[in-house]
Amino acid sequence: MDSEVYRRKLPHIQPLFGTFFVTYWLHNSLPVLIKQQLREEYSIEKQRLQKSDAYSITVNDELNRRYFGQFDALLDLCTYCPDYLSNTAVAQIIADSLHFWDGNRIDLIAYCIMPNHVHAVFTLISESTDAGKGNTLKKLMHSIKSFSAHEANKALKLNGEFWEEETYDRLVRDNDELRRIVKYILSNPVKANLCSDWKSWKWTYLKPEYDEFS
């Protein structure tokens, strides 16, 4: 499969088309020292596993999931960090920036807007269609983040960085994994004690065709 490879501080290998689980977060959502510590722990553990006879794609996937789970839990717990997405007008801007591309560059399956980060899962529309020409995950996320950052800063009367540059993304390999990811996204505000039922969280969305995954 052709792939586009690029790196920020979180490593990704991106197939050009497919279904992706993505997470992006506000600038300065976590203290630099905490992020550095988490990255160092991940790097050390990955190097250890790569030298082991037990190393495999499955083992690597499990490490990535564990690393992301720790990172996401820290985002939920970071009560002293920016929470601009708690602002109703800003949250609406973020939601609109995702829905804008639905049916055009993506098939938007689900998302959840948390106080300082966003989880979403969607399928990139194939390059074989007019809408999909030149459509890559990197370009899509740049469009979503740059537009929403500009509008959110305007609404909040702020300047400067809004989103962290890096984005976590994971290729969804099959329907079982998609089901798990959808459940993870929908349960996020419940686990963070923001609501008792995901359906009562205004900024959670699930496309009706995927109701069985909830």
Secondary structure, 3 states (H helix, E strand, C coil): CCEECCECCCECCEECCCEEEEEEEECCCCCHHHHHHHHHHHHHHHHHHHCCCCCCHHHHHHHHHHHHHHHHHHHHHCCCCCCHHHCHHHHHHHHHHHHCCECCCEEEEEEEECCCEEEEEEEECCCCCCCCCCCCHHHHHHHHHHHHHHHHHHHHCCCCCCECCCCEEEECCCHHHHHHHHHHHHHHHHHCCCCCCHHHCCCEEECHHHHHHC
